[in-house]
């Protein structure tokens, strides 16, 4: 129920929260770049970190988060 504001851009820096496409799935995660390795780290510990070897796989950045509006219905 939350709304995520995203600036559309194909580029992102380490530490930014990104909307990323990997194969035919889209995810929102924190991006960590380490050489040719990209880590997509979830905020929720119940989900796994995705490890992408950029020399073998394509990671498409659709945009970076610029804001979040929480839906606080109680």
Secondary structure, DSSP 8 states (H G I E B T S, - for coil): --EEEEEE-S---TT-EEEEEETTEEEEEEEEEETTEEEEE-SSTTS--EEEETTTS--EEEEEEEEEE-----
